[in-house]
Amino acid sequence: MVRVISLTGIFDKGKRLQSAIEMLSVYSWALILIAMVIVLVFVLSGPFAPARYLGSSCNIQPLMRCANTYLAPYTKSGDPIKFTLIFYNNLGVTLNFTKSAFNITTSNLGQKGTLNSSGACLPSIAHAGAEVICTADIYGSVEPPLYSSVSDSFKIGYYICKGGSCSGPYVSTGTSIQELSPGAISLVNLSIFTTPSSGIVVINGIRYSNAVSVPLESGNYTLYAIAPKGYAFNKWIFNTQNSSISNATSTEVVLRLTSPSAITANFTKT
């Protein structure tokens, strides 16, 4: 007996199989899209929401290059939240910072809503290439969770000095995002003097004149003394508790800065 196979039945089965595959494909994409929406909602509203955990950033103007910002919480009731901004003066001129040169605006930090806090920038006279550190104390008890991101805006007021004359005041604005982190930065004040006062002290390639106080991070620095006309280098006079210099009679020395210190470049007439 010869069995007759119906081609119509085969085609019908093939169509049903194809329809089932297409249905599975459509539902699979739908399930994937639903999963993606759930993940997105979790990220935007959950513990990893970008409003609280943004990456660090800092922007001023191109020739005032921002190096970093730090935000440290208060350690006990009544103490301020401390904000620190570090940038470099690449304007090619000397900047003379005004009194209360630094102003920072924060939201829900210190107090609910917007808060303006003032601070200072040091050194108060920053030559071309100098590192500048601006600090402000933010008072109040409102504080975001530790290690969360905080965004803010700030203003820096200064005069531009060149060839013995100054113009201004000018104001540069900036924004930053940083993590609220305890003990983020430790600054040490280095007071710089020269005898006579017309001498120059160069720290890591940046020139400083007489009677300048510079806040620096703890670490090692290369110092070089430039004698004024008619003088020659004599020695370094160093006052400190724990810091040290490599050689008090050498024009170029390595300073190991760990505590507040004062250094004087002493020159003698030739």
Phi, psi and omega in degrees: 000136180261124179275132180261122181265127181276116178293331180296320178296320179296316180298320179297317178296320179297320179294318179297320178296317179297318179297321179295318179296316180297320179296317178298320180297314180298312181294327178296315178296322179296318178296320178297316180296319178297318179297320179295320179295319179298316179297318181296317178298321179296317181293319185285333184242351184273196185291348180250027181301132183298339177296337181253340185230058176276156177288154180290143177202158179205131181221131170237227172263160187305325183268006170238077189289120181282128179268316181187162172228150181225144178225116183246133182289163176290147184269332176209164183305131180098338177283152180274161165280132187255126178249135180229132176240132177240125176217171182243137178276096178254024181282347180082007179224171178275137176254130176248111187278138181288167175294137186053049187295336188252128178227127183239137179247123182236163179235127181056039176227120188088309176212163178290142183087199183273140180222132175257131179230142182252155178203195184232160175241132179232147357293151182295333172243109185249112179288169180303131180089352185290147170279132181242134178240119178252135181229150176213143175261127180251114185265147178137170185255357180278122184217134177288170179301145179301139179073011172270165184269141180233128178254151183202170173232154183212164177230144178234121180258137184199163170253148175259124184241132180205132178063032176088357179233151182238148177230155180139197008280156175243159178227128173248138181251159180202171176224156178207156172228129181212162181273138173284107189222128181292139177060039185293328183211144177237117183255143179236131180276129175244116177269130186245130178225157174224145176231108004288173187290350181275359179286170181229141173244127181255124179243115181051041177086359181252129185275137176229137179267183184295148173060052178238135175255124185240121174279126182230155173286149177301139180158191181259138181225146176264124180248142179221134182260131176248116183283143174289167181300132180088006180231161175228152181295140179248298181193167171264136172250117191238124178243121184198169174263307186236345180287171182206158172237155188287324184200114186290344183254005180262140180300321179249128182225162172256124179259126173259104188260116179229350182212161178306133187216162174227135180227139180236128172271114184259129181240153176238152180292143179263000000 
